[in-house]
């Protein structure tokens, strides 16, 4: 069995594909492409595939990761090319490589976030952001397995890079991601809505990178 890591991007219309549907999409693509993946046994065999940090619905990503195993002879380049040929619009296979890090090592993710407020000027958005950061704490609700509870997102908002334009607030941020702690990038819109009364008309969020605890790119 040869471990294999598939790196791909998910953009445009593909952001409407849920994680469950993405799993089905990849399973069927592997079969159509004739890739000798390692399959389960039984009446309904399916390939053993796992995804690092499943992406939320409506989010885009430059850095999605799927792990699998080859149960036969095929070069990584051929796996990449065959699988890419079977992808739907918006999903592009970037590379197929041997995994070097464990998914448990993922600690952070970076995002670009575009929040659209059609009726707000750039000055209004800048003032709202500054007043938000002036608060000693910025609690928002987070849903967990134990229910809803408040978390303070101020440390992450302070570290973010922002740019305000008429009708648009652009944010570049690094957030905790992984098994021990995970913060949804939608926290920025939630904080502005809860503490500044600004509800975005639409938001666009793209994950741009995933990293270990030392901010080394996940490979």
Buried (B, 14 or more C-beta within 10 A) or exposed (E): EBEBBBBBBBBEEBBEBEEEEBBEBBBEBBBEBEBBBBBEEEEEEBBBBEBBBEBBEEBBBBBBBBBBBBBEEBEBEBBBEBBBEBBEEBBBBBEBBEBEBEBEBBBBBBBBBBBEBEEBEBEBBBBBBEEBBEBEEBBBEBEEEEEEEEBEBBEBBEEBEBEBEEBBBBBBBBBEBBEEEBBBBBBBBBBBBBBBEBEBEEBBBBBBBBBBEEEEEBE
